């Protein structure tokens, strides 16, 4: 039991435990990004087709290099030749896994050093970056449809942001 108690963050309040929880969840998510695309495809399940409105390849433009090379699939844009597909690739999954692992490390470090302002501030930023990422994938890029797989990251990021901002003076030592 002493070993288990030594692993628990020593800080007052419950926020450090929340950070440990989100860190453990993030490590699991990072690892799954290296093992399978299944869960990422559930999250980023938006269907896309090649963008036929891009100009053809020329000396100054290559449609393959365009960030708009795919558009959301719809009845109007989905030709019979273009098979709808998602944008989840092994490379994208590994990159997301690395980002998620870094967030987990920052949050775990903060759980044990919550009194340090720079660490606390960086941890708030990890939740903000996650919220902006998932929000933009849902609202702007249309890769993440509103479903439980998207709502969980929204929930955890929102709770982290609100909790950390509202309790800043309770945890951070000046």
Rosetta constraint file for C-alpha pairs under 8 A:
AtomPair CA 1 CA 5 HARMONIC 6.25 0.50
AtomPair CA 2 CA 6 HARMONIC 6.15 0.50
AtomPair CA 3 CA 7 HARMONIC 6.68 0.50
AtomPair CA 4 CA 8 HARMONIC 6.87 0.50
AtomPair CA 8 CA 17 HARMONIC 7.85 0.50
AtomPair CA 9 CA 16 HARMONIC 6.35 0.50
AtomPair CA 9 CA 17 HARMONIC 7.06 0.50
AtomPair CA 9 CA 111 HARMONIC 6.12 0.50
AtomPair CA 9 CA 112 HARMONIC 5.18 0.50
AtomPair CA 10 CA 112 HARMONIC 6.79 0.50
AtomPair CA 11 CA 16 HARMONIC 6.81 0.50
AtomPair CA 11 CA 111 HARMONIC 7.82 0.50
AtomPair CA 11 CA 112 HARMONIC 7.07 0.50
AtomPair CA 11 CA 114 HARMONIC 7.26 0.50
AtomPair CA 12 CA 171 HARMONIC 7.87 0.50
AtomPair CA 14 CA 18 HARMONIC 6.53 0.50
AtomPair CA 15 CA 19 HARMONIC 6.31 0.50
AtomPair CA 15 CA 111 HARMONIC 7.65 0.50
AtomPair CA 15 CA 163 HARMONIC 7.53 0.50
AtomPair CA 15 CA 164 HARMONIC 7.68 0.50
AtomPair CA 16 CA 20 HARMONIC 6.30 0.50
AtomPair CA 16 CA 110 HARMONIC 7.48 0.50
AtomPair CA 16 CA 111 HARMONIC 4.29 0.50
AtomPair CA 16 CA 112 HARMONIC 7.11 0.50
AtomPair CA 16 CA 114 HARMONIC 7.16 0.50
AtomPair CA 17 CA 21 HARMONIC 6.16 0.50
AtomPair CA 17 CA 111 HARMONIC 6.97 0.50
AtomPair CA 18 CA 22 HARMONIC 6.18 0.50
AtomPair CA 19 CA 23 HARMONIC 5.98 0.50
AtomPair CA 19 CA 107 HARMONIC 5.55 0.50
AtomPair CA 19 CA 108 HARMONIC 6.21 0.50
AtomPair CA 19 CA 110 HARMONIC 7.50 0.50
AtomPair CA 19 CA 111 HARMONIC 5.67 0.50
AtomPair CA 20 CA 24 HARMONIC 6.16 0.50
AtomPair CA 20 CA 107 HARMONIC 7.02 0.50
AtomPair CA 20 CA 108 HARMONIC 5.53 0.50
AtomPair CA 20 CA 111 HARMONIC 6.32 0.50
AtomPair CA 21 CA 25 HARMONIC 6.25 0.50
AtomPair CA 22 CA 26 HARMONIC 5.98 0.50
AtomPair CA 22 CA 104 HARMONIC 7.19 0.50
AtomPair CA 22 CA 107 HARMONIC 7.61 0.50
AtomPair CA 22 CA 156 HARMONIC 7.49 0.50
AtomPair CA 23 CA 27 HARMONIC 6.16 0.50
AtomPair CA 23 CA 103 HARMONIC 7.43 0.50
AtomPair CA 23 CA 104 HARMONIC 4.22 0.50
AtomPair CA 23 CA 105 HARMONIC 6.98 0.50
AtomPair CA 23 CA 107 HARMONIC 5.97 0.50
AtomPair CA 23 CA 108 HARMONIC 5.78 0.50
AtomPair CA 24 CA 28 HARMONIC 6.33 0.50
AtomPair CA 24 CA 104 HARMONIC 7.12 0.50
AtomPair CA 25 CA 29 HARMONIC 6.20 0.50
AtomPair CA 26 CA 30 HARMONIC 5.98 0.50
AtomPair CA 26 CA 100 HARMONIC 5.78 0.50
AtomPair CA 26 CA 101 HARMONIC 6.42 0.50
AtomPair CA 26 CA 103 HARMONIC 7.41 0.50
AtomPair CA 26 CA 104 HARMONIC 5.51 0.50
AtomPair CA 27 CA 31 HARMONIC 6.17 0.50
AtomPair CA 27 CA 100 HARMONIC 7.09 0.50
AtomPair CA 27 CA 101 HARMONIC 5.70 0.50
AtomPair CA 27 CA 104 HARMONIC 6.20 0.50
AtomPair CA 28 CA 32 HARMONIC 6.23 0.50
AtomPair CA 29 CA 33 HARMONIC 6.33 0.50
AtomPair CA 29 CA 97 HARMONIC 7.09 0.50
AtomPair CA 29 CA 100 HARMONIC 7.26 0.50
AtomPair CA 30 CA 34 HARMONIC 6.92 0.50
AtomPair CA 30 CA 96 HARMONIC 7.24 0.50
AtomPair CA 30 CA 97 HARMONIC 4.01 0.50
AtomPair CA 30 CA 98 HARMONIC 6.70 0.50
AtomPair CA 30 CA 100 HARMONIC 5.55 0.50
AtomPair CA 30 CA 101 HARMONIC 5.69 0.50
AtomPair CA 31 CA 35 HARMONIC 6.52 0.50
AtomPair CA 31 CA 97 HARMONIC 6.73 0.50
AtomPair CA 32 CA 36 HARMONIC 5.87 0.50
AtomPair CA 32 CA 37 HARMONIC 7.79 0.50
AtomPair CA 32 CA 39 HARMONIC 7.65 0.50
AtomPair CA 32 CA 97 HARMONIC 7.91 0.50
AtomPair CA 33 CA 37 HARMONIC 6.32 0.50
AtomPair CA 33 CA 39 HARMONIC 7.88 0.50
AtomPair CA 33 CA 40 HARMONIC 7.13 0.50
AtomPair CA 33 CA 93 HARMONIC 5.10 0.50
AtomPair CA 33 CA 94 HARMONIC 5.92 0.50
AtomPair CA 33 CA 96 HARMONIC 7.26 0.50
AtomPair CA 33 CA 97 HARMONIC 5.38 0.50
AtomPair CA 34 CA 90 HARMONIC 7.97 0.50
AtomPair CA 34 CA 93 HARMONIC 6.85 0.50
AtomPair CA 34 CA 94 HARMONIC 5.80 0.50
AtomPair CA 34 CA 97 HARMONIC 6.85 0.50
AtomPair CA 37 CA 41 HARMONIC 5.99 0.50
AtomPair CA 37 CA 88 HARMONIC 7.24 0.50
AtomPair CA 37 CA 89 HARMONIC 7.59 0.50
AtomPair CA 37 CA 90 HARMONIC 7.05 0.50
AtomPair CA 37 CA 93 HARMONIC 6.93 0.50
AtomPair CA 38 CA 42 HARMONIC 6.51 0.50
AtomPair CA 39 CA 43 HARMONIC 6.43 0.50
AtomPair CA 40 CA 44 HARMONIC 5.87 0.50
AtomPair CA 40 CA 45 HARMONIC 7.94 0.50
AtomPair CA 40 CA 88 HARMONIC 6.91 0.50
AtomPair CA 40 CA 93 HARMONIC 7.17 0.50
AtomPair CA 41 CA 45 HARMONIC 5.21 0.50
AtomPair CA 41 CA 86 HARMONIC 7.28 0.50
AtomPair CA 41 CA 88 HARMONIC 6.24 0.50
AtomPair CA 42 CA 149 HARMONIC 6.75 0.50
AtomPair CA 43 CA 144 HARMONIC 5.79 0.50
AtomPair CA 43 CA 145 HARMONIC 7.61 0.50
AtomPair CA 43 CA 147 HARMONIC 7.91 0.50
AtomPair CA 43 CA 149 HARMONIC 5.21 0.50
AtomPair CA 43 CA 150 HARMONIC 5.95 0.50
AtomPair CA 44 CA 86 HARMONIC 7.15 0.50
AtomPair CA 44 CA 87 HARMONIC 7.45 0.50
AtomPair CA 44 CA 88 HARMONIC 6.95 0.50
AtomPair CA 44 CA 137 HARMONIC 7.96 0.50
AtomPair CA 44 CA 143 HARMONIC 5.06 0.50
AtomPair CA 44 CA 144 HARMONIC 4.41 0.50
AtomPair CA 44 CA 145 HARMONIC 7.21 0.50
AtomPair CA 45 CA 86 HARMONIC 5.97 0.50
AtomPair CA 45 CA 143 HARMONIC 6.09 0.50
AtomPair CA 45 CA 144 HARMONIC 5.81 0.50
AtomPair CA 45 CA 145 HARMONIC 6.66 0.50
AtomPair CA 46 CA 72 HARMONIC 7.17 0.50
AtomPair CA 46 CA 85 HARMONIC 7.94 0.50
AtomPair CA 46 CA 86 HARMONIC 5.82 0.50
AtomPair CA 46 CA 87 HARMONIC 7.84 0.50
AtomPair CA 46 CA 142 HARMONIC 6.13 0.50
AtomPair CA 46 CA 143 HARMONIC 4.21 0.50
AtomPair CA 46 CA 144 HARMONIC 5.69 0.50
AtomPair CA 46 CA 145 HARMONIC 6.20 0.50
AtomPair CA 47 CA 72 HARMONIC 5.92 0.50
AtomPair CA 47 CA 73 HARMONIC 5.50 0.50
AtomPair CA 47 CA 84 HARMONIC 5.45 0.50
AtomPair CA 47 CA 85 HARMONIC 5.09 0.50
AtomPair CA 47 CA 86 HARMONIC 4.92 0.50
AtomPair CA 47 CA 87 HARMONIC 7.83 0.50
AtomPair CA 47 CA 143 HARMONIC 7.24 0.50
AtomPair CA 48 CA 70 HARMONIC 5.79 0.50
AtomPair CA 48 CA 71 HARMONIC 5.31 0.50
AtomPair CA 48 CA 72 HARMONIC 4.35 0.50
AtomPair CA 48 CA 73 HARMONIC 4.60 0.50
AtomPair CA 48 CA 84 HARMONIC 5.13 0.50
AtomPair CA 48 CA 85 HARMONIC 5.26 0.50
AtomPair CA 48 CA 86 HARMONIC 5.92 0.50
AtomPair CA 48 CA 87 HARMONIC 7.46 0.50
AtomPair CA 49 CA 70 HARMONIC 5.37 0.50
AtomPair CA 49 CA 71 HARMONIC 5.63 0.50
AtomPair CA 49 CA 72 HARMONIC 6.38 0.50
AtomPair CA 49 CA 73 HARMONIC 5.49 0.50
AtomPair CA 49 CA 77 HARMONIC 7.64 0.50
AtomPair CA 49 CA 78 HARMONIC 6.60 0.50
AtomPair CA 49 CA 82 HARMONIC 5.95 0.50
AtomPair CA 49 CA 83 HARMONIC 6.54 0.50
AtomPair CA 49 CA 84 HARMONIC 5.06 0.50
AtomPair CA 49 CA 85 HARMONIC 6.56 0.50
AtomPair CA 50 CA 69 HARMONIC 5.86 0.50
AtomPair CA 50 CA 70 HARMONIC 4.47 0.50
AtomPair CA 50 CA 71 HARMONIC 6.32 0.50
AtomPair CA 50 CA 82 HARMONIC 6.85 0.50
AtomPair CA 51 CA 68 HARMONIC 7.04 0.50
AtomPair CA 51 CA 69 HARMONIC 5.21 0.50
AtomPair CA 51 CA 70 HARMONIC 4.89 0.50
AtomPair CA 51 CA 71 HARMONIC 5.51 0.50
AtomPair CA 54 CA 63 HARMONIC 6.46 0.50
AtomPair CA 54 CA 69 HARMONIC 7.41 0.50
AtomPair CA 55 CA 61 HARMONIC 7.97 0.50
AtomPair CA 55 CA 63 HARMONIC 7.04 0.50
AtomPair CA 56 CA 61 HARMONIC 7.73 0.50
AtomPair CA 56 CA 62 HARMONIC 7.25 0.50
AtomPair CA 56 CA 63 HARMONIC 6.66 0.50
AtomPair CA 57 CA 61 HARMONIC 5.58 0.50
AtomPair CA 57 CA 62 HARMONIC 4.65 0.50
AtomPair CA 57 CA 63 HARMONIC 6.03 0.50
AtomPair CA 58 CA 62 HARMONIC 6.36 0.50
AtomPair CA 61 CA 65 HARMONIC 8.00 0.50
AtomPair CA 62 CA 66 HARMONIC 7.01 0.50
AtomPair CA 63 CA 69 HARMONIC 6.21 0.50
AtomPair CA 64 CA 69 HARMONIC 6.39 0.50
AtomPair CA 65 CA 69 HARMONIC 7.54 0.50
AtomPair CA 72 CA 77 HARMONIC 7.90 0.50
AtomPair CA 72 CA 142 HARMONIC 7.02 0.50
AtomPair CA 73 CA 77 HARMONIC 5.99 0.50
AtomPair CA 73 CA 78 HARMONIC 5.60 0.50
AtomPair CA 73 CA 84 HARMONIC 6.30 0.50
AtomPair CA 74 CA 78 HARMONIC 5.60 0.50
AtomPair CA 78 CA 82 HARMONIC 6.37 0.50
AtomPair CA 78 CA 83 HARMONIC 7.74 0.50
AtomPair CA 78 CA 84 HARMONIC 7.46 0.50
AtomPair CA 79 CA 83 HARMONIC 7.97 0.50
AtomPair CA 86 CA 143 HARMONIC 7.62 0.50
AtomPair CA 87 CA 143 HARMONIC 7.54 0.50
AtomPair CA 88 CA 92 HARMONIC 6.21 0.50
AtomPair CA 88 CA 93 HARMONIC 6.80 0.50
AtomPair CA 89 CA 93 HARMONIC 6.18 0.50
AtomPair CA 90 CA 94 HARMONIC 6.20 0.50
AtomPair CA 91 CA 95 HARMONIC 6.18 0.50
AtomPair CA 92 CA 96 HARMONIC 6.10 0.50
AtomPair CA 93 CA 97 HARMONIC 6.01 0.50
AtomPair CA 94 CA 98 HARMONIC 6.26 0.50
AtomPair CA 95 CA 99 HARMONIC 6.35 0.50
AtomPair CA 96 CA 100 HARMONIC 6.00 0.50
AtomPair CA 97 CA 101 HARMONIC 6.08 0.50
AtomPair CA 98 CA 102 HARMONIC 6.25 0.50
AtomPair CA 99 CA 103 HARMONIC 6.30 0.50
AtomPair CA 100 CA 104 HARMONIC 6.21 0.50
AtomPair CA 101 CA 105 HARMONIC 6.23 0.50
AtomPair CA 102 CA 106 HARMONIC 6.27 0.50
AtomPair CA 103 CA 107 HARMONIC 6.12 0.50
AtomPair CA 103 CA 123 HARMONIC 7.87 0.50
AtomPair CA 103 CA 126 HARMONIC 5.88 0.50
AtomPair CA 104 CA 108 HARMONIC 5.97 0.50
AtomPair CA 105 CA 109 HARMONIC 6.04 0.50
AtomPair CA 106 CA 110 HARMONIC 6.12 0.50
AtomPair CA 106 CA 119 HARMONIC 7.69 0.50
AtomPair CA 106 CA 122 HARMONIC 7.47 0.50
AtomPair CA 106 CA 123 HARMONIC 6.19 0.50
AtomPair CA 106 CA 126 HARMONIC 7.86 0.50
AtomPair CA 107 CA 111 HARMONIC 6.19 0.50
AtomPair CA 107 CA 123 HARMONIC 5.68 0.50
AtomPair CA 107 CA 126 HARMONIC 7.88 0.50
AtomPair CA 108 CA 112 HARMONIC 6.90 0.50
AtomPair CA 109 CA 113 HARMONIC 6.17 0.50
AtomPair CA 109 CA 119 HARMONIC 7.84 0.50
AtomPair CA 110 CA 114 HARMONIC 4.89 0.50
AtomPair CA 110 CA 119 HARMONIC 5.79 0.50
AtomPair CA 110 CA 120 HARMONIC 6.19 0.50
AtomPair CA 110 CA 123 HARMONIC 6.74 0.50
AtomPair CA 113 CA 119 HARMONIC 7.18 0.50
AtomPair CA 114 CA 119 HARMONIC 6.96 0.50
AtomPair CA 114 CA 120 HARMONIC 5.88 0.50
AtomPair CA 114 CA 171 HARMONIC 6.23 0.50
AtomPair CA 114 CA 172 HARMONIC 6.56 0.50
AtomPair CA 115 CA 120 HARMONIC 7.31 0.50
AtomPair CA 115 CA 171 HARMONIC 5.32 0.50
AtomPair CA 115 CA 172 HARMONIC 4.16 0.50
AtomPair CA 115 CA 173 HARMONIC 5.23 0.50
AtomPair CA 116 CA 120 HARMONIC 6.09 0.50
AtomPair CA 116 CA 172 HARMONIC 5.82 0.50
AtomPair CA 116 CA 173 HARMONIC 6.55 0.50
AtomPair CA 117 CA 121 HARMONIC 5.99 0.50
AtomPair CA 117 CA 172 HARMONIC 5.66 0.50
AtomPair CA 117 CA 173 HARMONIC 7.22 0.50
AtomPair CA 117 CA 174 HARMONIC 7.77 0.50
AtomPair CA 118 CA 122 HARMONIC 6.16 0.50
AtomPair CA 119 CA 123 HARMONIC 6.18 0.50
AtomPair CA 120 CA 124 HARMONIC 6.39 0.50
AtomPair CA 120 CA 172 HARMONIC 7.43 0.50
AtomPair CA 121 CA 125 HARMONIC 6.38 0.50
AtomPair CA 122 CA 126 HARMONIC 6.45 0.50
AtomPair CA 123 CA 127 HARMONIC 6.75 0.50
AtomPair CA 124 CA 128 HARMONIC 6.31 0.50
AtomPair CA 124 CA 160 HARMONIC 7.22 0.50
AtomPair CA 124 CA 161 HARMONIC 5.89 0.50
AtomPair CA 124 CA 164 HARMONIC 6.61 0.50
AtomPair CA 124 CA 165 HARMONIC 7.70 0.50
AtomPair CA 125 CA 129 HARMONIC 5.95 0.50
AtomPair CA 126 CA 130 HARMONIC 6.23 0.50
AtomPair CA 127 CA 131 HARMONIC 6.16 0.50
AtomPair CA 127 CA 157 HARMONIC 4.79 0.50
AtomPair CA 127 CA 158 HARMONIC 7.36 0.50
AtomPair CA 127 CA 160 HARMONIC 6.27 0.50
AtomPair CA 127 CA 161 HARMONIC 6.07 0.50
AtomPair CA 128 CA 132 HARMONIC 6.09 0.50
AtomPair CA 128 CA 157 HARMONIC 6.83 0.50
AtomPair CA 128 CA 161 HARMONIC 6.76 0.50
AtomPair CA 129 CA 133 HARMONIC 5.95 0.50
AtomPair CA 130 CA 134 HARMONIC 6.16 0.50
AtomPair CA 130 CA 153 HARMONIC 7.44 0.50
AtomPair CA 130 CA 154 HARMONIC 7.97 0.50
AtomPair CA 130 CA 157 HARMONIC 6.40 0.50
AtomPair CA 131 CA 135 HARMONIC 5.80 0.50
AtomPair CA 131 CA 153 HARMONIC 7.33 0.50
AtomPair CA 131 CA 154 HARMONIC 5.93 0.50
AtomPair CA 131 CA 157 HARMONIC 5.64 0.50
AtomPair CA 131 CA 158 HARMONIC 7.01 0.50
AtomPair CA 132 CA 136 HARMONIC 5.86 0.50
AtomPair CA 133 CA 137 HARMONIC 6.16 0.50
AtomPair CA 134 CA 138 HARMONIC 6.14 0.50
AtomPair CA 134 CA 144 HARMONIC 7.48 0.50
AtomPair CA 134 CA 150 HARMONIC 7.09 0.50
AtomPair CA 134 CA 153 HARMONIC 7.34 0.50
AtomPair CA 134 CA 154 HARMONIC 7.02 0.50
AtomPair CA 135 CA 139 HARMONIC 5.87 0.50
AtomPair CA 135 CA 140 HARMONIC 7.75 0.50
AtomPair CA 135 CA 154 HARMONIC 7.73 0.50
AtomPair CA 136 CA 140 HARMONIC 4.92 0.50
AtomPair CA 136 CA 141 HARMONIC 6.25 0.50
AtomPair CA 136 CA 142 HARMONIC 7.93 0.50
AtomPair CA 137 CA 141 HARMONIC 4.86 0.50
AtomPair CA 137 CA 142 HARMONIC 5.61 0.50
AtomPair CA 137 CA 143 HARMONIC 5.32 0.50
AtomPair CA 137 CA 144 HARMONIC 5.46 0.50
AtomPair CA 138 CA 142 HARMONIC 4.92 0.50
AtomPair CA 138 CA 143 HARMONIC 6.03 0.50
AtomPair CA 138 CA 144 HARMONIC 4.59 0.50
AtomPair CA 138 CA 145 HARMONIC 5.79 0.50
AtomPair CA 138 CA 146 HARMONIC 6.89 0.50
AtomPair CA 144 CA 150 HARMONIC 6.72 0.50
AtomPair CA 145 CA 150 HARMONIC 7.35 0.50
AtomPair CA 146 CA 150 HARMONIC 6.16 0.50
AtomPair CA 146 CA 151 HARMONIC 7.07 0.50
AtomPair CA 147 CA 151 HARMONIC 6.22 0.50
AtomPair CA 148 CA 152 HARMONIC 6.22 0.50
AtomPair CA 149 CA 153 HARMONIC 7.55 0.50
AtomPair CA 150 CA 154 HARMONIC 6.51 0.50
AtomPair CA 151 CA 155 HARMONIC 5.97 0.50
AtomPair CA 152 CA 156 HARMONIC 6.19 0.50
AtomPair CA 153 CA 157 HARMONIC 5.91 0.50
AtomPair CA 154 CA 158 HARMONIC 5.92 0.50
AtomPair CA 155 CA 159 HARMONIC 6.06 0.50
AtomPair CA 156 CA 160 HARMONIC 6.07 0.50
AtomPair CA 157 CA 161 HARMONIC 6.16 0.50
AtomPair CA 158 CA 162 HARMONIC 6.14 0.50
AtomPair CA 159 CA 163 HARMONIC 5.82 0.50
AtomPair CA 160 CA 164 HARMONIC 5.88 0.50
AtomPair CA 161 CA 165 HARMONIC 6.04 0.50
AtomPair CA 162 CA 166 HARMONIC 5.97 0.50
AtomPair CA 163 CA 167 HARMONIC 6.04 0.50
AtomPair CA 164 CA 168 HARMONIC 5.81 0.50
AtomPair CA 167 CA 171 HARMONIC 6.49 0.50
AtomPair CA 168 CA 172 HARMONIC 5.82 0.50
AtomPair CA 169 CA 173 HARMONIC 7.49 0.50
